[in-house]
Amino acid sequence: MVRQPAMNNTRNPWRRLWLLMPIGLCYALSGCTSVINPINAIPAEQIPPQFLAEPRANKRPVDVSLLRNIKPPSYILDKDDVLGVFIEGILGNATEAPPVTMPDPNTDLSPGIGFPIPIRDDGTISLPLIEPIAVRGLTVSQVEELIKKRYRDLEFLVNPRVIVTLLRKRTYRVFVIRQDNTRGFGSNQNLQTRAFGVFERSDLSSRGFVLNLPAYENDVLNALSQTGGLPGVNARAEVTILRGDNVQTEERFQQLREMYAAGQAAGFDPNMISSDSSITIPLRLAPDEIPNFRPEDVILRDGDVVVVETRDTEVYYTGGLLSGGEFPLPRDYDLDVLGAIAVAGQGVSVTNRDIGFGGGFTRYPPTELVVLRKLPGNRQIAIKVNLVQAINSPQTRLLVAPGDTLILRYNDREEVLNFALGIFSTFGLRELFRR
């Protein structure tokens, strides 16, 4: 009896293929996130306009002259101004030269002549031998003529020589809180943050100033100029003014205490106070937008607080096949999803209408980006972006909004293709079908 030679099962290609099926199944289960963990997302081209990010690139800086107080041709007197008054025979002798006061070198005043006479809270000045004179709202020359007239009425004085000058202007004490100032980059600063000029979170990024601004220089422009200039790119393009005469009231303190007790107040929120107590001055406007503030809104008064807020919440997050991280959004120009991927350190290129990502990937590159966008009421919307379509059609490039989370992943077709590439790279076709 002739024995039949045993079949060598290892040389059966179909048996090898069946043996590889469990391996392929495990490979697929470990990587097919689009199949095993689907995300219900709406294509970017179908998103309603109310869910789109607000464009930033078309905004233009406001004319800084609108932030300045309008200075009258002649100085208008008010309380806390100090006049220099010389009245021959009353305040000073005819045989003596009137006293001269040199002004502060930081002011635009000329040397003052006469004895210091302050303007009282009721807007009057007190001089010898006559009743108080109301000078609020008058100019220096008008006060001089008024004093001459009042002293001419006295019988023992005949046309006295009178000199009135301005010795010191009234000032307004203003507080400036700036969260955009810093002394330099920190040691842990990353390249993505430096590229946008936004500094890392640090106590150095918030600074406070107390200013005494002279009359007609008590405006937003002078307050900003003396504390570092216009807000930088790591601050909001706006200035908020808290009115001291309306904010520092017992009624508002009681209101704030009640809101904090109810858990409704967290930090500074201009919406918590009335429009008379809080004014927001925008520094960048859309082309068709008209400034909504009045000339008197930029004038600062005693006790006012000027706040320049930081933009540390205007960030987006990355995940999935992108390196996880938090990245700041630019303030003055738009950032679309392709730019956001590039900022996250994942370079984008195009080859034969396919997207290739630098770094030596052996797998087929992912082309599905899911954007999770926050909505009011602790809700969100998921937006699906086809990166190939976004490269070929700029109209489909979704703009990134503050708080977005970008998740890069493979679609179903790419998962299947990567499975085949994995089988090929692991065993090779020649090994699979080797007899």
C-alpha positions in Angstrom: 0.0 0.0 0.0 1.4 3.3 -1.1 1.1 6.0 1.5 -0.1 9.4 0.3 2.1 12.2 1.3 0.7 14.5 3.9 -0.5 17.9 2.7 1.6 20.8 3.8 -1.1 23.1 5.2 1.4 25.9 5.6 1.7 26.2 1.9 -2.1 26.6 1.4 -2.6 30.4 0.8 -6.3 30.3 1.6 -5.6 28.6 4.9 -3.1 31.3 5.6 -5.7 33.9 4.8 -8.2 32.4 7.2 -5.6 32.3 9.9 -5.0 36.0 9.4 -8.7 37.0 9.7 -8.6 37.1 13.6 -5.5 39.3 13.4 -7.2 41.6 10.9 -10.3 41.7 13.1 -8.3 42.7 16.1 -6.5 45.3 14.0 -9.8 46.8 12.8 -11.4 46.8 16.2 -8.4 48.7 17.6 -8.3 51.4 15.0 -11.8 51.8 13.3 -12.9 54.6 15.5 -15.3 55.9 12.8 -17.2 52.6 12.8 -17.0 51.6 16.5 -17.3 55.1 17.9 -19.4 57.2 15.5 -19.9 60.9 16.0 -23.2 62.4 14.8 -22.0 65.5 12.9 -23.4 67.9 10.4 -21.4 68.6 7.3 -19.8 72.1 7.3 -21.6 73.2 4.1 -25.0 72.5 5.8 -24.4 74.5 9.0 -27.0 77.4 9.5 -25.4 80.9 9.6 -26.1 81.4 13.3 -23.7 78.6 14.2 -20.8 80.1 12.2 -17.9 81.9 13.9 -17.9 85.7 13.7 -15.3 87.0 11.1 -12.5 89.0 12.6 -10.3 89.9 9.5 -12.7 92.6 8.2 -12.7 94.7 11.3 -10.7 97.9 11.2 -9.2 100.0 14.1 -11.3 102.8 15.4 -10.0 106.3 14.9 -8.0 107.0 18.1 -9.0 110.7 18.0 -12.5 109.5 19.1 -11.0 108.4 22.4 -9.8 111.9 23.3 -11.6 114.7 25.2 -12.6 117.8 23.1 -10.5 120.6 24.5 -12.2 124.1 24.4 -10.3 127.1 23.0 -10.1 128.6 26.5 -9.8 126.7 29.8 -13.1 126.5 31.7 -12.8 126.8 35.5 -14.4 124.4 38.0 -14.0 123.3 41.5 -10.4 122.2 42.7 -8.8 124.6 40.2 -6.3 127.0 41.8 -6.1 130.6 40.7 -3.3 133.0 41.2 -4.8 136.4 42.1 -3.0 139.7 42.6 -5.1 142.8 43.6 -3.0 145.9 44.2 -3.6 147.2 47.7 -5.7 144.2 48.7 -3.7 141.1 47.8 -0.2 142.5 47.4 1.4 146.0 47.7 1.9 148.4 44.9 5.6 148.7 45.8 6.3 145.0 45.7 6.4 142.6 42.8 3.6 140.0 42.8 4.7 136.5 43.7 5.5 134.2 40.7 4.9 130.5 40.8 6.8 128.2 38.4 4.5 125.4 37.0 5.2 121.7 37.1 7.4 120.8 34.1 4.9 118.0 33.2 2.1 120.5 32.6 1.4 123.0 29.8 0.9 125.9 32.2 2.7 129.2 32.0 4.3 130.7 35.2 1.6 131.9 37.5 1.3 135.3 39.1 -0.5 136.1 42.3 -1.5 134.5 45.6 -3.1 131.0 45.4 -6.9 131.1 45.6 -8.6 127.7 45.3 -12.1 127.3 43.8 -14.3 125.8 46.4 -16.8 122.9 45.9 -19.6 125.3 45.3 -17.7 126.9 42.4 -16.9 130.1 44.2 -13.7 131.9 45.3 -13.4 134.0 48.5 -11.5 137.3 48.4 -11.1 140.0 51.0 -13.7 142.8 51.5 -16.3 141.3 49.0 -18.8 138.5 48.9 -17.8 135.2 47.3 -17.7 135.2 43.5 -19.1 132.4 41.4 -16.5 131.4 38.8 -17.5 127.9 37.8 -17.9 127.8 34.0 -15.9 131.0 33.4 -12.5 131.5 31.8 -9.5 133.1 33.5 -9.9 136.4 31.6 -13.6 136.5 32.5 -12.8 136.0 36.2 -10.2 138.8 36.0 -12.8 141.3 34.6 -15.4 140.2 37.2 -13.0 140.8 40.1 -12.1 144.3 38.7 -15.8 145.2 38.5 -16.5 144.0 42.0 -13.6 146.0 43.5 -14.4 149.1 41.6 -17.7 149.3 43.5 -15.7 149.9 46.7 -15.5 153.6 47.4 -11.9 153.6 48.7 -10.4 151.8 45.6 -10.0 153.6 42.3 -9.4 151.3 39.3 -7.2 148.8 41.2 -4.7 146.7 39.2 -5.8 143.0 39.1 -4.0 140.0 37.7 -5.5 136.5 37.5 -3.7 133.5 36.3 -4.1 129.7 36.5 -1.7 128.2 39.0 -2.9 124.5 39.0 -5.5 122.6 37.0 -7.9 120.3 38.7 -7.1 116.6 38.4 -9.2 113.4 38.3 -8.1 110.3 40.1 -8.6 107.3 37.8 -7.7 103.6 38.2 -6.5 101.5 35.2 -6.5 97.7 35.4 -4.7 96.1 32.4 -4.5 92.4 31.9 -2.4 92.6 28.7 0.9 93.8 30.2 3.8 91.5 30.8 7.5 91.6 31.2 8.4 89.0 28.7 8.0 85.4 27.7 8.0 82.7 30.4 10.4 79.8 30.4 7.7 77.4 29.5 6.3 79.4 26.6 5.5 77.2 23.6 6.1 78.1 19.9 2.5 78.2 19.0 1.7 80.8 21.6 4.7 82.9 20.6 3.6 82.8 17.0 0.4 84.7 17.9 2.1 87.0 20.4 -0.1 85.8 23.2 1.7 85.3 26.5 1.4 82.5 28.9 -0.9 82.8 31.8 1.0 84.6 34.6 0.5 87.0 37.4 2.8 89.4 35.5 0.1 89.8 32.8 -2.1 91.9 35.0 -1.0 95.4 36.3 -2.8 98.3 38.0 -2.2 102.0 37.7 -3.5 105.1 39.6 -3.5 108.2 37.5 -4.2 111.9 38.3 -5.3 113.2 34.9 -5.5 117.0 34.5 -8.7 118.5 33.2 -9.3 118.1 29.5 -6.7 115.3 29.5 -9.0 113.0 31.6 -9.9 110.7 28.7 -9.5 107.1 27.6 -6.7 108.0 25.1 -4.5 109.6 27.8 -5.3 106.8 30.3 -4.1 104.2 27.8 -1.1 106.2 26.6 0.2 106.6 30.2 -0.2 102.8 30.9 1.3 101.2 27.9 -0.7 102.3 24.8 -3.5 100.6 23.1 -4.4 97.0 24.1 -2.1 94.4 22.6 -3.1 91.2 20.8 -3.4 89.3 24.0 -6.2 91.6 25.2 -9.8 92.2 23.9 -10.1 95.0 21.4 -12.2 97.1 23.8 -12.0 99.1 26.9 -14.6 99.0 29.7 -15.2 102.0 32.0 -16.8 101.5 35.4 -18.2 104.9 36.6 -17.0 105.5 40.1 -20.0 107.8 41.1 -22.5 105.0 40.1 -20.5 101.9 41.0 -19.5 102.8 44.5 -23.0 102.7 46.0 -24.5 100.7 48.8 -27.3 99.6 46.5 -25.0 98.1 44.0 -22.9 96.3 46.7 -26.1 94.8 48.1 -27.1 93.7 44.6 -23.7 92.1 44.1 -23.9 90.3 47.4 -27.2 88.8 46.5 -25.9 87.7 43.1 -22.8 86.1 44.6 -25.0 84.3 47.2 -27.1 82.9 44.4 -24.0 81.8 42.5 -24.7 84.1 39.6 -21.7 86.3 39.8 -18.1 85.1 39.0 -15.5 87.8 38.4 -16.0 91.0 36.5 -19.2 91.1 34.4 -20.3 94.5 33.0 -23.8 93.0 32.5 -24.3 92.9 36.2 -24.5 96.7 36.5 -26.6 99.3 34.7 -25.6 101.0 31.5 -25.0 104.2 33.4 -22.4 102.5 35.5 -20.6 100.6 32.8 -19.5 101.7 29.3 -17.7 99.6 26.7 -15.6 101.4 24.1 -14.8 99.2 21.1 -11.4 99.6 19.5 -12.1 97.7 16.3 -15.3 98.0 14.1 -16.7 96.2 11.1 -16.7 98.3 7.9 -20.4 99.1 8.1 -20.4 99.6 11.9 -20.8 103.0 13.5 -19.2 103.7 16.9 -22.0 103.4 19.5 -20.3 105.6 22.1 -20.7 109.3 22.6 -18.0 112.0 23.1 -18.8 112.3 26.8 -18.4 108.5 27.3 -14.6 108.7 26.8 -14.3 111.4 29.5 -13.1 110.0 32.8 -14.1 111.3 36.2 -13.0 110.9 39.8 -13.1 107.2 40.9 -13.6 105.8 37.4 -12.0 102.4 36.7 -10.7 101.6 33.2 -10.5 97.8 32.6 -8.6 96.2 29.7 -9.5 92.5 29.8 -7.4 89.6 28.7 -8.3 87.1 25.9 -7.2 84.0 27.7 -10.6 82.3 27.1 -10.4 82.8 23.3 -8.7 79.5 22.7 -9.5 76.2 20.8 -8.6 72.6 21.7 -7.3 69.7 19.7 -7.7 66.0 20.1 -8.0 62.7 18.3 -5.2 62.1 15.8 -4.0 65.7 16.6 -1.7 66.3 19.5 -3.8 67.3 22.4 -3.4 71.0 23.4 -4.8 74.4 23.9 -4.1 77.1 21.3 -4.9 80.8 21.3 -7.0 82.3 18.5 -5.7 85.4 16.7 -7.5 88.6 17.6 -7.4 90.6 14.3 -7.6 88.0 11.6 -9.5 84.8 10.8 -8.2 81.3 11.5 -9.8 78.4 9.5 -9.6 74.7 10.3 -6.6 74.2 8.0 -4.7 76.9 9.7 -5.7 75.6 13.1 -4.3 72.1 12.2 -1.1 73.7 11.1 -0.8 75.7 14.3 -1.3 72.5 16.2 1.9 71.2 14.7 0.3 69.0 12.0 1.5 70.3 8.6 -0.9 69.9 5.7 0.0 69.2 2.1 -1.8 68.0 -1.1 -0.7 65.1 -3.4 -3.0 63.9 -6.2 -6.0 65.4 -4.5 -5.2 63.5 -1.3 -4.0 65.1 1.9 -0.7 64.1 3.2 0.5 65.0 6.7 4.2 65.5 7.3 6.2 63.3 9.7 6.7 60.0 7.9 3.3 58.4 8.3 3.0 55.0 6.7 -0.8 54.9 7.1 -3.3 56.6 4.7 -3.7 60.1 6.1 -7.0 61.1 7.9 -9.3 63.6 6.1 -12.2 63.9 8.5 -12.2 66.7 11.1 -15.0 67.0 13.6 -15.4 70.4 15.2 -17.3 70.5 18.6 -18.8 74.0 19.0 -20.3 75.2 22.2 -23.8 76.6 22.3 -25.7 78.6 25.0 -27.3 76.5 27.6 -24.5 74.0 28.0 -25.2 72.5 24.5 -23.0 71.8 21.6 -23.1 71.1 17.9 -20.8 68.7 16.0 -19.6 69.9 12.6 -17.9 67.5 10.1 -15.3 69.0 7.8 -13.9 67.1 4.8 -10.3 68.3 4.6 -9.8 67.4 1.0 -12.9 69.4 0.1 -11.7 72.3 2.3 -8.4 72.4 0.5 -10.0 72.4 -3.0 -12.9 74.8 -2.0 -12.1 77.8 0.3 -15.8 78.4 0.8 -16.0 75.2 2.9 -13.2 76.1 5.2 -14.9 76.5 8.5 -13.7 79.3 10.7 -12.6 78.4 14.2 -14.5 80.0 17.1 -13.5 80.4 20.7 -14.0 77.2 22.7 -14.0 74.9 19.7 -12.6 71.4 20.0 -11.0 69.9 16.8 -10.9 66.1 16.6 -9.0 64.7 13.6 -10.0 61.1 12.7 -10.2 58.6 9.8 -13.4 58.1 7.9 -14.7 54.6 7.0 -12.9 54.3 3.7 -9.6 55.3 5.2 -10.0 52.8 8.0 -10.6 49.9 5.5 -7.6 51.1 3.4 -5.4 51.4 6.4 -6.4 47.8 7.4 -5.3 46.6 4.0 -2.1 48.5 4.3 -1.5 47.1 7.7 -1.9 43.5 6.5 0.4 44.1 3.5 3.1 45.8 5.6 2.9 43.1 8.3 3.0 39.9 6.1 3.4 41.0 2.5 1.6 39.6 -0.5 4.4 37.3 -1.5 4.4 35.7 2.0 0.6 35.4 1.9 0.4 33.5 -1.4 3.8 31.7 -1.2 3.3 28.0 -2.0 
